[in-house]
Amino acid sequence: MKTGPVKLGRVSLRLVATRVLPALALLLAVGAGVSKYLDTSLQGEQRAAKESVEAARQATEAILSYRADTVDRDLNAARDRLTGTFLDSYTSLINETVIPGAREKKISTNAKVPAVASVSATTNHAVVLAFVNQTVTIGTGSPTMTPSSVRVTLDKVDGRWLVSGFDPV
């Protein structure tokens, strides 16, 4: 009786055991790794979207709200939520225009953000659309409410979402 590899049609069990099964195991391992990476990445982006939306809401209200008698403190406190060139532009605007105008004309504003939506988010950069209702009171006059929307760009800096762009839409 002749001994030799058992044949399965044209493919031997030895070929299956030494080449096909290891290759299949490698493909399955790579597929599992890619799947885990994509899942982790998606979870990170979902967390970033949630965090950046809330940061945009709070920052928008802080940037656009102040009382005439506390305008310096209110607007300078909002600077803590900003970064980059937007921080520089905002600082110039409030110091040169907004604070002097609010003091002189007794202007107070109150901004509320009733709705926000994530436009895009990665783990360190996000864009959020904020819908704003801003009430402005000049002196003892009647308050005027103005609805608007703003595209808020945020960057994650030292674990905090900070506004790096603020553009009316």
Contacts in CASP RR format, 6 or more apart in sequence:
PFRMAT RR
TARGET T0000
AUTHOR 0000-0000-0000
METHOD contacts of the structure
MODEL  1
MKTGPVKLGRVSLRLVATRVLPALALLLAVGAGVSKYLDTSLQGEQRAAK
ESVEAARQATEAILSYRADTVDRDLNAARDRLTGTFLDSYTSLINETVIP
GAREKKISTNAKVPAVASVSATTNHAVVLAFVNQTVTIGTGSPTMTPSSV
RVTLDKVDGRWLVSGFDPV
5 12 0 8 1.000
5 13 0 8 1.000
5 14 0 8 1.000
6 12 0 8 1.000
6 13 0 8 1.000
8 16 0 8 1.000
44 123 0 8 1.000
45 121 0 8 1.000
45 122 0 8 1.000
45 123 0 8 1.000
46 121 0 8 1.000
48 121 0 8 1.000
48 122 0 8 1.000
48 123 0 8 1.000
48 124 0 8 1.000
48 126 0 8 1.000
48 156 0 8 1.000
49 118 0 8 1.000
49 121 0 8 1.000
49 126 0 8 1.000
50 118 0 8 1.000
51 161 0 8 1.000
52 118 0 8 1.000
52 121 0 8 1.000
52 126 0 8 1.000
52 128 0 8 1.000
52 154 0 8 1.000
52 156 0 8 1.000
52 161 0 8 1.000
53 116 0 8 1.000
53 117 0 8 1.000
53 118 0 8 1.000
53 126 0 8 1.000
53 128 0 8 1.000
55 81 0 8 1.000
55 154 0 8 1.000
55 160 0 8 1.000
55 161 0 8 1.000
55 162 0 8 1.000
55 163 0 8 1.000
56 113 0 8 1.000
56 116 0 8 1.000
56 126 0 8 1.000
56 128 0 8 1.000
56 130 0 8 1.000
56 152 0 8 1.000
56 154 0 8 1.000
56 161 0 8 1.000
56 163 0 8 1.000
57 113 0 8 1.000
57 116 0 8 1.000
57 130 0 8 1.000
58 81 0 8 1.000
59 78 0 8 1.000
59 81 0 8 1.000
59 82 0 8 1.000
59 152 0 8 1.000
59 154 0 8 1.000
59 162 0 8 1.000
59 163 0 8 1.000
60 111 0 8 1.000
60 113 0 8 1.000
60 130 0 8 1.000
60 132 0 8 1.000
60 150 0 8 1.000
60 152 0 8 1.000
60 166 0 8 1.000
61 111 0 8 1.000
61 112 0 8 1.000
61 113 0 8 1.000
62 74 0 8 1.000
62 77 0 8 1.000
62 78 0 8 1.000
62 81 0 8 1.000
63 75 0 8 1.000
63 78 0 8 1.000
63 81 0 8 1.000
63 82 0 8 1.000
63 90 0 8 1.000
63 111 0 8 1.000
63 163 0 8 1.000
63 166 0 8 1.000
64 109 0 8 1.000
64 111 0 8 1.000
64 132 0 8 1.000
64 134 0 8 1.000
65 74 0 8 1.000
65 109 0 8 1.000
65 110 0 8 1.000
65 111 0 8 1.000
66 74 0 8 1.000
66 75 0 8 1.000
66 98 0 8 1.000
66 102 0 8 1.000
66 108 0 8 1.000
66 109 0 8 1.000
67 74 0 8 1.000
67 108 0 8 1.000
68 102 0 8 1.000
68 103 0 8 1.000
68 105 0 8 1.000
68 106 0 8 1.000
68 107 0 8 1.000
68 108 0 8 1.000
68 139 0 8 1.000
71 98 0 8 1.000
71 99 0 8 1.000
71 102 0 8 1.000
71 103 0 8 1.000
72 99 0 8 1.000
75 94 0 8 1.000
75 98 0 8 1.000
75 99 0 8 1.000
76 94 0 8 1.000
78 90 0 8 1.000
79 87 0 8 1.000
79 90 0 8 1.000
79 91 0 8 1.000
81 162 0 8 1.000
81 163 0 8 1.000
82 90 0 8 1.000
82 162 0 8 1.000
82 163 0 8 1.000
82 164 0 8 1.000
83 155 0 8 1.000
83 157 0 8 1.000
83 162 0 8 1.000
83 163 0 8 1.000
83 164 0 8 1.000
84 164 0 8 1.000
85 164 0 8 1.000
86 153 0 8 1.000
86 163 0 8 1.000
86 164 0 8 1.000
86 165 0 8 1.000
86 166 0 8 1.000
90 166 0 8 1.000
101 107 0 8 1.000
102 108 0 8 1.000
105 138 0 8 1.000
105 139 0 8 1.000
106 138 0 8 1.000
106 139 0 8 1.000
106 140 0 8 1.000
107 136 0 8 1.000
107 137 0 8 1.000
107 138 0 8 1.000
107 139 0 8 1.000
108 136 0 8 1.000
108 137 0 8 1.000
108 139 0 8 1.000
109 134 0 8 1.000
109 135 0 8 1.000
109 136 0 8 1.000
109 137 0 8 1.000
110 134 0 8 1.000
110 135 0 8 1.000
111 132 0 8 1.000
111 133 0 8 1.000
111 134 0 8 1.000
111 135 0 8 1.000
112 132 0 8 1.000
112 133 0 8 1.000
112 134 0 8 1.000
113 130 0 8 1.000
113 131 0 8 1.000
113 132 0 8 1.000
113 133 0 8 1.000
114 131 0 8 1.000
114 133 0 8 1.000
115 130 0 8 1.000
115 131 0 8 1.000
116 128 0 8 1.000
116 129 0 8 1.000
116 130 0 8 1.000
116 131 0 8 1.000
117 128 0 8 1.000
117 129 0 8 1.000
118 126 0 8 1.000
118 127 0 8 1.000
118 128 0 8 1.000
119 126 0 8 1.000
119 127 0 8 1.000
119 128 0 8 1.000
119 129 0 8 1.000
119 151 0 8 1.000
120 126 0 8 1.000
120 127 0 8 1.000
121 127 0 8 1.000
123 156 0 8 1.000
124 155 0 8 1.000
124 156 0 8 1.000
125 153 0 8 1.000
125 154 0 8 1.000
125 155 0 8 1.000
125 156 0 8 1.000
126 153 0 8 1.000
126 154 0 8 1.000
126 156 0 8 1.000
126 161 0 8 1.000
127 151 0 8 1.000
127 152 0 8 1.000
127 153 0 8 1.000
127 154 0 8 1.000
128 151 0 8 1.000
128 152 0 8 1.000
128 154 0 8 1.000
129 149 0 8 1.000
129 150 0 8 1.000
129 151 0 8 1.000
129 152 0 8 1.000
129 169 0 8 1.000
130 149 0 8 1.000
130 150 0 8 1.000
130 152 0 8 1.000
131 147 0 8 1.000
131 148 0 8 1.000
131 149 0 8 1.000
132 147 0 8 1.000
132 148 0 8 1.000
132 149 0 8 1.000
132 150 0 8 1.000
133 145 0 8 1.000
133 146 0 8 1.000
133 147 0 8 1.000
134 145 0 8 1.000
134 146 0 8 1.000
134 147 0 8 1.000
134 148 0 8 1.000
135 143 0 8 1.000
135 144 0 8 1.000
135 145 0 8 1.000
135 146 0 8 1.000
136 143 0 8 1.000
136 144 0 8 1.000
136 145 0 8 1.000
136 146 0 8 1.000
137 143 0 8 1.000
137 144 0 8 1.000
148 168 0 8 1.000
149 168 0 8 1.000
149 169 0 8 1.000
150 166 0 8 1.000
150 167 0 8 1.000
150 168 0 8 1.000
150 169 0 8 1.000
151 165 0 8 1.000
151 166 0 8 1.000
151 167 0 8 1.000
151 168 0 8 1.000
151 169 0 8 1.000
152 163 0 8 1.000
152 165 0 8 1.000
152 166 0 8 1.000
153 163 0 8 1.000
153 164 0 8 1.000
153 165 0 8 1.000
153 166 0 8 1.000
153 167 0 8 1.000
154 161 0 8 1.000
154 162 0 8 1.000
154 163 0 8 1.000
154 164 0 8 1.000
154 165 0 8 1.000
155 161 0 8 1.000
155 162 0 8 1.000
155 164 0 8 1.000
156 162 0 8 1.000
END
